Amino acid sequence: MASTAAVASSLSVPIRTRESTLVTWIVIAFLAWMPLCTPVSLLAWENHLVSVPVAQAILLVKDGWAAGLIAVLFLRHIREIRFRWFDWCALAYAALVVVYSVVPSLLGSHLSALSVIASARELLVPVELYGLGRLAGYAGVSTATVVKAFLVIAAVAAAFTVAAFVLEPGAFWQNTYELVNFIRVVQGVPTAWTTWQISLLTMYGSFGEAIRAVGPFSHPVGTGVYFAMPLTLVVCAAWLSSRRQKVAMVTVMIGVVLFALAVITPISRGTWIGFVGAVVVCGAVLHRYRLSVLTVVVFAAFIVLVPPFSWSVWASVAGNDSSTNAHTQTVQKDVTHVLTTNPVVGPKVGAGDSAGQNYTAGDDAAGVGENMYLTAYASVGPLGALAFVAWLGALLVELFGRVRSGIPAWISIGVAAGLLAEVAAGMTASTLMRFTTSASMMLLVGLVVAQPTSGSRIPDLAALRHPRQWFRSRGVTTDDGLPDPTEG
């Protein structure tokens, strides 16, 4: 019996290694598919290679991919799964999404099944992809390898995004690369007839109209969301890189410039503000005050001085920017609508977000997609919204409050900063509830949280007051008392 057990134990190690390698590559391929799925579907449909239903099926490949991988990893590692207290908040939120998808229909809701399904799918994206990241961690996936691969994938997407913004006029997106028609016919948005109506072309007061970068995605705001985390990752890497590693430092700085342009060119001011806030927090956590100030000053100076980005800033300041005014009026209307109808009438999935509204007409259309938290409130009620906010807040404390064992410090802090930027930007858009552009972010969040921790399981918020002593207490330091970015 002893010899049999020894043989089984010796065989388990290579089996586990093969699994971790396989799942790592599957996850990397999944991340690569995110910026590819829309162009592949669009070009196949545009060139009459596939019908509309097949083009829609191509877009849904990512959903089946994620769901299938979750099911396999869950069944394989069910005995290893350990829930953290904030995971229960995520599960409560997900359960309420299901409840408010099914119960209103049983009680006679007039929302179409397609509207409810589309809305529930988007509402569950943050929890679903976070769960996939957690399960991939149990499978032994290399977080550092996945993050580095993600940066390479995002760099290619960023280069395309910036190049298309510089070289291609607005007509390209409607007549050559038929994004407008694709959004209307394949994605099912009935109002998408011009580049104005898909927010690709916009007017900034008296300054003039400007095209916004969209890259391989379908909406400028989503494009900004996608590139926020790569930018925070390379910024943290630049702050923590050793000056002796000149080649690595040059590579990182190129990445900073490329991802900064990819975040700026979509002209998504919510993400700009979120990024600036994240940089300030990172500066406090990492004790990089001068670098954080320098980063903010350079970033802000570029968008304030260089048109057409400066137009969006000065038009907002002058109060004659139609986009800003529309956002403000819409959010104010949404607050009034939500507070007067929910929970008096009752929350319901399918009317509280942009995805559901595409298939909703009449009084059932709540129209609160301009704010992620109002969307949650209108869809799953005050308890669901509270669970959602508590989960996101706990994730930020968890990510900022610890240095992970086994992965470089720039990854854990960079992932935290990326999430913080989009949690803040969620005040003006449903930043985490769009599969193609937010899936990568939430998967990486789950992967980092899945890493084993060192020290106390209770987040040590003293890190914000005494970062050097806090990092030393974790035993991972460089000469200046900060985490070694090459450690692990």
N, C-alpha and C positions, 0 to 999 in steps of 0.2 A: 504493500500500500504506500509506504514511504517513497519507494522509487517511482511509483506511478505519479504521485503528487509532485515529485521533483521534476519529472519529465513534463508534466502539464504546466508547471510554473515556468520552466525554461522555454516552452513553446509560446506562452502567453506574451512574453516580451516582444518577439519579432512580429507576432500577430498585431499587437497594439501599435507597434511602430508603423506597420503597413497601413493600419487604419488611419492613424494620424496623418500620414503622408497623403493618402488618398483623399481624405476629407479636406485637408489643406488645399489641395489642388482643385477640388470641387468648389470650395468657397471662393478661391481666386477666380475661377472661371465664372462663377455667379457674379462677382463684382465686375468682371470685364463685360458681362452681358448688359449691365445696367445702362451704360452710355451707348450701347450698340442696338438695343432692342427697338427703339423708335426709328432710327435710320434704316435698319434692316426691313422693318415692317413697311415704312413709308416708301422706300425705293422699290420694294417688290410690288406694292400696290400701284404706285405711280407708273411703273413700266408694264403694267397689266400681266404680271407674272402670277399674281394671286388675286382672289376675289376679296371683297370686304370682310366676310366672315373669317377667311384664312388670315388676313392681315390682323384682325382682332385677336385671333388665336395666337399669332406670333407675339403680340403684346402681352398675352396672358401666360406665356411660357414661364416667365419669372415667378408668377404666383404658384404654378404647379411645382416648379423647381424648389422653391422655398418650403412649401407645404410637405412635399415628399421627403426632403432632407430632414425636416423637423420630425416627421413621423418615424423615420428610420433611426435617427439618433436618439429619440426619446425611448423607443422600445429597446434599443441596445444598451442604454445607460440609465434605465429607469431606477435601478437600485443605488446609483451613485448620486442622483440628483438631490441637492440640498437647497431649500428655499431660504432666502434672506427675508427679513421682515418687509422690505419694500417690494419684494416680488409678489407678496400677497396683495399689495395695492394695485400692481399691474394686472393680476388675475381678477381682482374685483372689478376693475374698469372693463376688462375684456368680457367678463360675465355679464355686466350690465349692457354692453353693446349687443350681446346676443339676446338678452331679455327684451330690450327696447326695439329690437328688430322683429321679434316674433309676437310679443303680446299685443302691441297696437294693431297688427294685422288681424289677430284673432278677435279684437274688439271692434273691428269694422273700419280701420283706417283706409282712406282712399288712396294712399300712396301705392304706386306700382311696385311689383316685386323687383323689377330691374333697378328702380331708384333705391330701394332698401338694400339690395345686395351691393350695389356700387358704393353706397355710403358706408356700409359696414366694413367692406373691404379696405377702404381708406382709413377708417377710424382704428382698425386693428393693426395697421402697418407698424407703428412704433413697437407695440408689444410683441408682434409676431417676429420681427427681425431681431429684436433684443433677445427673444427666446432662442432663436437660431444661433446667435452668437454665444449664448450661455451653453447650449448643448454642444456646439463645436469645441468649446473649451474642455468639456468632459471627454471629448474624443481625442484630446491631446493636440489639437491644432496649434501650430506655432503662430502666436499673435504677432511677433515681430516680423515674421516672413509675410503674413497676410497684409500687415500695414504697409510694408515696403512695396509689395506688389500693387496694393491699392494706389500708392503714390505714383507709381509708374503709369498705371492705367489712367489715373486722373490727370497726369501731366500730358498724356497724348490727347485726352479730351479737351484739356485747357488750351493746348496749342491750336487745335482745330477751332475752338470757340473764339479765341482772340483773332486768329487769322481771318475767319469768316466775318467777324465784326469789322475788321479793318478793310477787307477787300470787297465784300459783297454788299450791294445796295439793298434797300428794303424790298424792291421788286423781285429779287432772287428768291425770297422765301415764299412768294405767292405764285410766281410763274415758272421758275426752274425747279427749285426744290419745293414741291407743292405742300408746304406745311399747313397753310390755311385750309386748303381743301381736305387734307388728311385729318385735321382736328375736327372739322365739321362732319365728314362722311364716316371716317373710321372710328375716331374717338367719340363721336356722337354728341358734339357740342353744337346745338342748332344755330347759335348766334355768330359762329365763326365764318365771316365772309370776307374780311379784310385784315390786313396787318394791324390796323387800329384795334379791331375787335378781339384780337388775341394778345393785345398788349405789347406787340413787338415794335410798333411805331407809336410814339406819344408826343404830346406838345407840352413844352415847359414855359408857360406864360408867354411873355412877349419875346423871349429869347429865341424861340423857334422849335421845330420838331426834330426829333432824334430817333434813330434806330437803336434798339437794345439787343445785346448779345443773347443768343439762345443756344448756340452750339448744337450738340447732338440731342438736345431735349426739346420740349414743346412749349415751355413757358419761361420767360426771363427770370421770374422770381425763383422757380425751381432750379434754374441754372445757378443762381447765386447760392442757394441752399447747398447744392451738391459740392461746390468748390470751397465752402467755408471751412470744413474740417481739414482738407488737404492744406489749406493756408495756415490754420492754427498749428497743425503738426509741424510744418517746415519752419514756422516762426519759432516754436519751442526748440526745435532741433538747432536752429541757428543760434539761439541764446545759450544753449548748453553745449555746443560743439567746442571741441578743443582747437585752439588756434594752431596747434602743431599739425593737425590733419588738414592740410591746405586743399587737397583735391576734394575731400569731402565737404569742406566749408564752401568752396566755390560752387559745387553741385547744389548744396542747400540754398545758397543765395540766389542761384538761377531759379530754383523752385519757388522761392519767396516772391520774386518778381513775376514769374509766370502765373502763379496762383492768385497773386494780388490783382493782376490784370483780369483774370477770369472771374474774380469776385466783383470788381469794379464795373466792368463793361456791361453786365446785365442791368445796371442802374437799379438795383434793389436796395433802397435806402434802409429798410428794416434790417437786412443782413449787414449793411455797413455799420449801423449803430450797434448791432449785436456783437460784431467783430471787435469794435473799439472797446466795448465793455469787457469782452473776454480777455483782451490784451491787458487791460488794467488789472483785472483779477489775477491773471498769470504773473504779471510783474510783482504783485504783492506776495503770491504764493512762492515764487521762485527767487524772491529778493533781487529781481532784475529791474529795479525802478528806472534807471536811466535808459536801459534798452526799451522798456515798455513805453516810456515817454517819447523816445526817438521814433519808435514804430508808429505810434499814434500820430505824431506830428507829420511824418512823411506821408502816411496814408491819407490823413485829412487834407494836407496841403495839395496833394494830387487831385483829389476830387473837388476841392474848392477852387482850384486855379485852372484846371484843364477842362475845356468844353469837349463834349456836351455834358459831362458829369457835373461840372460847376453849374450849368443851367438848372439842373434838378435841385441843387442846394439853394441857389439864390431865388429861384421861383417859389420854393417853399417858404423861404424867409419873407419874401414880399407878399405872400398870401395869395398869389395869382396862379398857382400851379393846380391845374384841373385834377391831376392824379391824387395829390395830397388832400385837396378839398373833398374829392369823392371818397377817399379812404376815411377821412374824419367823419363825414356825414353818414357813411354807411355803418361805421362802427357805432356811432351815436344811435342810429336807427335800430341797429342790431341789439344794443343794450336795452333799449325801450321795449323792443319786441320780445326779447327773451324774458325780461323781468315781468312783463305783463301776461305772457302766455305760458311760461314754464315756472314752476310745475303745476300751475292752475289747470291748464288744459292737459299738460302732461308731455314729457319729452318723447321723442320718437326718432329713430334712426331713419334717414332717407330724406329729410327736409332741412337739416341743419348745416349742410356743407355744400360746397360747389359740385362735388361729384353727384350727389343725390339730386341737386337742382336741375341737372341736365335732363332728367327724366321726370321732373315734377312740374306741375302747372297748378295755377289757382292759389287758393288761400293756404294750401299745405306747404308752399314754398317759404321757408323761414328766411333764407338768404343771409346766413351769418358766417359765410366762409372767409370773411376778411380777418377774423380773429380766431386763433386755434382754440382758445379757452372758452369763448362763446360757442364755438362749434361743439365742443365737448358738452357744455352745459345744455344746449338745445337738444343734443342727441341722446345723452344718457343721464340728464338731470343733475341736481346739485351734488348728490353722493358720488356719481360717476366722475364728474368734473373734479371734485375734491380728491378722489383716489388718483386720478390722472396727474394732477398738480403735485400731490404728495409724492408720487412715484418719481416724477422728474426732479423734484427738489432733492429727494434722497439720493438719486443717482449722482447729482452734481456734488453733493457733500461727500459721497463715497469716492468719487473719482478724484476730486481735489484734495480729499483728506488723507490719502494714502499714496505711498510709493509702492508699486507692485513688484513683487519678487519675480525674477525671470524675464522681465521685459524692460527696455530702456525707459528712463524717466520721461523723456520727451514724448513718448507714446501715450502714457497714462495722462499726463497733463495736457497734451495736445488734443487728445480725444475729449477730455473734459471741457476744454475751451471751445471746441467745435460745437459740442452739445449746448453749452451755455449761450453761444452766439445765436443759435437757432431757437432756443427756448425764449430768448429775449425778442427775437424777430417774430415769434409767434403772436405777438400783439397785433401785427398787421397782416398776417397770412397764416394759413395752416401748414407751417413749415415742415412738420414731421409726419404729415398725413398724405404724402404723395409718394407712391411706391418707388418709382424710377429714381427720384432725386434724393430721397431720405433713407432708402433701404440700406445703403452702404454705411451711412453714419450710425444707424441703430445697431447694425450687425457688429461694427467695431466696438461700440459701447458694451454690448453683451460679452464680446470676447475679453475686453479688459476687465470687466467686473468678474468674469469667470476665473481670473488668475488668482492663485492662492495668495493670501496676505501675510505680512509679517507684523508682529506686534499685536496690539489690542484689536479686537473686532469692533470696538466703539470708535467712530471717527474722531480724530484728535483735531478739534478746531483751533487749537493753539498754533497750528501751522501758519495761520494767517498773521499771527502776532510775532512769532519767533521761528521763522522758516529754517534758519541755519541750525538751531538746536534740534528742531524737529527732524530734519533730514539726518543729522548726526545720530540721533537716537535710533534711526532705522539701520544704521550701519552701512549705508551705501553712500560714500562721499568721494569728492575729489579734493584737491588741495584747497579750494575755496569754500569747502563745506557744503557744496551742492551735489545733487545726484550725478553720477557719471553716466552720460548719455550712451556710452558704449557698453555699460554693464549689462550682462544677460544676453 
